[in-house]
Amino acid sequence: MGNIKPKDLSKLGYTDNTLRSIAIETINKYCKHSDKEQIITTLKAILQSPESYRENTAWGKLASIISPPTKEVSHHELRDEPLSHHIFGADNIDELAKRQMETAMLLPKTVAGALMPDGCAGYGLPIGGVLATSDDIVIPYAVGKDIACRMSLTLLDAGPDYLERHHDKAVQALIENTAFGLDGTIPFKQYHELFDKSEFREIAILKKNREKAIRQLGSSGKGNHFVDICEVVIETNSQMGIAEGRYMAILSHSGSRGLGAAIADVYTSIAKETCMLPRQAGPFAWLNMTSEAGQEYWKCMEIAGEYAAANHQFIHENVAKAMRLKPLITVSNHHNFAWKETLANGQQVIIHRKGATPAHQGELGIIPSSMATAGYIVSGKGNGDSLYSASHGAGRTMSRLDARNSISRYAMNKMLAERNITLIGGTTEEAPLAYKDIDAVMDAQKDLINMEGMIIPKIVRMSDE
């Protein structure tokens, strides 16, 4: 291989440090059997006509940085009227959330939509919004910023009397094996084979955030993310595949941490630059699935899904081990994601669920409530009116700011004490009174899901940010 040094590159015209770094990286990888003269000739040609090398396996990256391909910008108008769509529990959903859903139904690429009974205002698609688009596009912000935020429940080989004997051990297990917030990291090293995937070398945003993702493995976000020790009541004839009865369990709610947020920021920005929509629909800018950006986003979204699942896996394994209990069965589901699916009429679509639980026929899922009220294990009925979806929780009835300003810590703690619930961390923004009545939410979606079990919080761990 020709011995090309940075000073040689500078003489050729590669004066930028990034260009020199990429050039040397390419030479080391692809030019082991080329002499110095051949390499220099190619490097000169790339500077003179970078467009000719953009598709070149070896030199494409360098050429594209020298002369980035022109972004194709498309302009789109909205429909005159929103497509009809089902709203479940409409009486308890705020008007802003309904208007946001209507805007989504005006998109020319929208095929169908639905709003779940925990619906509340978000950014772009409301929380609880489900949107089916034609299968040639994906909308990053209809997935959301916390990509692959999910629920995970693990039943343990102990009954509710465990806490009577080992309450302090359970509290300590949560304190030592969970971490929350923007800078939350577990105080011991962990690693997952996911980080060996080629995508972490080939896609810039994944490569950039790989080390941070490794540091945050097994941790949770702030806000409404939590890890609970619960009592679970399994119903007779449940589809859980486990005997009816009462079990101790670990329940967690969190997503893909900083990795997912970084992916969302990058590809939402690209979508807004290339997909021009009327101002009110701007957050719904999409990526074409045949474009490089669209294909990259889909790969990154799936990686974020695997990462979120790995976070929950480590949380549950670490806490169960500290409690000296054996996991029996785990149920998990994403609720900020996009899926390639087929509607009842045979149409191929992409279904975006932003704060909504997949509920295909027989599909198990978790719908929590608040830190002081019971949630549920459910199975889907495969209802097409909801696009095979259900709520992802009780849903907020009060904004975080309103909750902080109107609910005292004393009142929140009093309610928790009355229900014999231990809270570690947490803020009044997540107080039970800030959430809708879970029973009303469940009643509004009785045509969407069956109840398979009840989840009763006992020790709740949340961020105190």
N, C-alpha and C positions, 0 to 999 in steps of 0.2 A: 504494500500500500504506500502511496506517496506520502511523504512527511509534510503535511500542510500545517503551518503554525498560524496563530492569530495575526501576527504581523504580515504574513503572506496574504491573508484575507483582507486586511486593511489596505494593502497596496492595490488589490483588485477592486476596491470600492465598497467592501463590506465593513463600514465604519461603526455600525450599530452593534452593541454588545450582544443583544438578543440574536441578531442575524448570525454573528460569528459563532455563538454557542450552538445554534441549530445546525449551521453548516458543518461544524466539527463533529457533532453528534451523528449527522447523516453520513459523513465520510467514514467514521469509525464503524458504522453499522452496515453500510452498503458498498463501500469502495475498497474492500480488503485486497482485491486482485487488480486494482487499477493503479497506473503509475501517476506521478505528480502532474505530468503534462496533460494527461487525459482529464484529471479532476479540475485543473485550472481552466481548461477549455470549456468544460461544462459550467463551471461557476460563472465565467464571463458570459456565456450564452444565456444563463438564467437572468443575469442582470439586464441584458439587452432585450430579452423577450420572456418575462416571467409567465405571461399568459399561456405560453406553449408548454409549460412544465407543471401547471396546476394539477393535472391528473396523473402525473408521474408518481409511481409508487415510492421511489426513493426521495425525489426532490420536490414533491408536491407541497409539503409543509413550508419549506423555505420560500418557494415561489409564491405561495398564497399570502405570506406575510409581506413580501416585497410589493406585491400587487394584489390586494384582496379582491376576490370576485365581486362584481357589482351585485348588490342585493336587489332581487326582484320585488318590487312593491306592488301590491294589489289593493284596489279600492273597492269597497263593498257598501251597498245600501241595505237598510233594514226592511223587513216586511211592513206592510201598512198596518197589519193587525197581528197581535201575538197568537201563536198556535194555542189551541185549547189544551189545558193540562189539569191534572188532578192536584188539589191541595187537601191534605189530610189534617184534620183538626184546625180548620181555617179560623175558627173563632178565637183561638189562642195564639195566633201568629201576627206579629206586628205588620203594619202596612208597608213599611220600607222593604221588608223581606219579600213581600208579595210583589212589589214594584220591581225589585231586582230580578225576581223570577220571570216576570213579564218581559223585561228587557232581554233576558236570555232566549225567550220564546220568539223574539223578533229576528234573531240571527238567521241569515239565509241558509246556513248550514245545519240549523236545528231540525231534528226529526221528531223528537218528543221530549217531554219533561214532566217532573212531578216535584212537589214540595212536601217534605215529611212533617209530622206534627211537632217536632222539636225545632222547627224552622225559626230562625232569627236573622237579623241583618248581618251581612258580612261585607266583603269587598268583591265586587263582580257578582258571582253566583252566591246566593245567600247560604248560610249554614243550614244544612238539611236539604239543599237543592240537589236534584238529580237531573242531568242533562244528557240526552242522547243526540249525538251529531252524526252526520255522514261519516263513513269510515276513512275518509281521505284527510281528515284534520284532527288535531288535538289542541285543546285550550289549556295552557299551563295554569292560568289562574282559576279555572274551573276545577282543577285538582287541588289547588291551594298551595300555600307556602310551606306548611308542615307536611310534606309529601309522605304518604303511607302512615300517617298517624293511625294508630290501631289500638284495639283492646286485646288483652290476653288474660285468660283465667286458667290457673292450674289447681286442680283438686289434689289435696294431700292425704296421706294415710293417717289421719287423726280426726277425731270428732270435736265438737264445740267445747268439751270439757278440757281440751288442751290449754286454752287460755286461762282457765281457773288455776292451773298448776304452773304455767310457763309464760305468763303475761309479760314479765320483764324481759325474758329471753327473746320473745317475739319483737318487742319494741327495739331491743338492741340489734336484732338481726336486720331490721329496717334501717336503723341509723347507720350501721357499719357497711351495709351492702347496697345502698342506694345513694344517688346524688342528683341534685336538681338545679335548674337555672342555666343561664347563659354560660357560666364557667364551671358547671358541675362536672366533676370527673370522679371516678372510683379510685380510692387510694391504693390500688394494687393493679399490676399489669394484666391485661387481657388481650387476646388476639383471636381473630376469626379468619378462616380460610377465604372468606369473601374478598378480603383485601389482596389476595393473590390473583384475582381476575384481571384479564388483559385490559378491561375498560379503565382500570385505575392507572394504566400507563398510556392509553391511547386517547382518552377524552380529557381535555384541558381542565375543566372544572372539577372532575373527579380526582385527577392527579394533584391539583392544587390543594384539595381539602382532605386528602387521604390521611395524613398524619393527625389532623384534628379529629377526624372521624374515629380513628383508632383510640385516641385519648378519651373521647366521649362515649366509647362503647360501654353499654350497660348502665347508662345514665338517662335521665329524663329531663324534659323541658320545664318551663315555669307555667303560670296560669292554672289551667284546669287539669294538668297532668298529675298523675298520682300513682303510688304503689300502696295497696291496702292488704291487710290480713283480714279475711272475711269468713263468715259462716255461710255455707251454701246448702240450700235445701233442694234436693233433687226430687222431682215429682214422680208419681207412679206412671209407668209406661213412657218415661222420657226417652227421647232419641239419643241421649248422651252416650249410651253404651256402657252405663255403669249403674249399679244397684241404687234404688231409691234410698234416701236417708239424708243425714246431716254430716257435712264434711267441713274441715278447715280448708282454706284456699288462699292463693295469692292472686290478686287482681291488679293489673297495671294498665295504664293509659299514657302513651307517649308515641313519638314518631321518629323521624330520621334526623332530628337534632340540627346542627349547623349545616350538615351536608345537604339536607333537603331544602333548607332556606336558600343556600347558595345556588343550587340548581334552579329553583323557582325564579330567583332574581335574574339570572343570566338569560334563561329562555323566555321569560315574560318580556324582557327588554327586546330580545330579537323579534318576538312576535309583534310587539307594538311598532317596531321599525318597518316591518314588512307587510303587515296586515292593517290597512287603514279602514277604520270604522267610524261612524258618527260618534261624537264625543261621549254621549251617555253610555255607549256600548264599548268604549275603549278597553276596559279590563278584559273583555272577551276576545281580544286579538288571538288568532290561532296560528299554528304552524302546520304547513302541509306535510303530510306523512311521507311524501316522496322526496322532500327536501332533506338536505344534510342536517339542518338544525332540527327538523321534526324527528328524524331517525335517531339523532343523538339524544334529544329530550326523552324519547321513549325508552332508550337504553338506560339513561340516567334515572328515570322514574322507577324502572324495575330494580335497578341497583339500590335505590333508596328504600324500596320495599323490602329487599333482602336485608338491608342494614337495620331497618326498624324491627324486623322479626328477630334479628340477632340480638338487638338491645334487650328485647323482652325475654329472650331465651336466657341470656346471662343474668338478668335481674332475678328471674324465677329460680334458676339453678342455685345462685348464690344465697338467696334468702332461704330457700328450702334447706340447703345444706347447713346454714347457720342455725336453723330451727331443729335440725336433726330429724327431718321428716322426708318421706319419699314421695315424689310426684306420681300421681296415678293417671291423670288424663289432662290434656290441655286443649282449650278451645280459643281460637284467635280469629280476628278479622280486621282488615283495613277499613278505614272510612274516609280517607282523602286519597283518591286514586282514580285511574281510568282503566277501563277494561274493553277489550274487543269482544263484542257479544252479538247475538242474533235475536231479533225481535220475533214475536209470535208469527208475524206475516212473512218471515224469512229474510227480512232486510238486515244486512250487515251494518252495524253501527259501532261507535265508540261511546260507552256510557261513562260519564264523569260523575262521581259521587263525592260531593264536598260536605263532609259531616253526615254521611248516610251509610247504613249498614247493608251489605249485600244480603238479599233474602230470597234466593232462588228456592225452588221446591226442596224442602228437607235440609237446607243449608243452615248450619248452626252459627249463631252470632251472640254478641254480648251487648246489652243496652244498660249502661249504668245510670244512676240518678245523681245524687249529691253525696257529700261526705256524711250526711246523717240519715239518708233514706235508702231503701232497698232498690237494687237494680235487678235485671232479669237475664237469664239465659233463654234464648229464643231459637226457633227454627222457622225458616221461611215457608210461605205458602205459594211462592212463585207467582205473585199477582202482577200481571202486565201493566195495570193502571199505575202502579208505583215504580215501573221499570225494575221489578224484582228487587225492591229496596225497602228499608224501614228506617226508623230514626236511629241516631247514634247515641242518644242520651235523652235527658229530660228537656234540655234546651233552656236557654236563659230567658228570664222574664224581666231582668234588670241588667243594665250595662255594668261593666266593671267599675266605672267611675261612680255611677249612682249607688252601687252596693257599698263602695268604700266610704261614700259620704253619708249613707243612711243607716248602715248596720254597724253596731259597735262590736268590738272584740268580746266584751263581756256578754252580750246577748248571744253571740255565736257559741261561746264556750258553755254558756248555761244550757243551751239546747243540746249540745254534744254530751254534757254531763248527765242530763236527764235520760239520754239514750245509751249511756254507758259506752261511749265511743272515745277513744284516745286519739288526739290529733297531734302530729309531729310536724311543725312548720305550719304552712297554710296562711292565708290572708282572708280578710272579710270580703274581698272580691269574689271568693268562691263559697261564701256562706250559703247554707241551704235555702234561705229565703230569696236568694238571687235566681233560683231555678224554678221552672214550672212544676206543677203537680205531676209526678211520674205516672200516677194512676190514670189521670186524664189523658196523658200522652199515649199510654198503652191502650186505653179504650178506643182512641181515635185510629189505631192501626190494627185492630183485631182482625181485619180482613187480610192483613199482610203477614202476620206471624202467629205462631203458637208459642205458649210459654212452656219452657222445659224445666225451669228451676228458678229459685230466688237467691239473690246475692245480698247478704246483710253485712255492711261494714262494721268492723270492730276496732281496728287500729289503722289510722289513715296517715300516710306520709305524703306531704306536698312541699312545693317550693315556698319559701317565705319571702321571695322577692316581690 
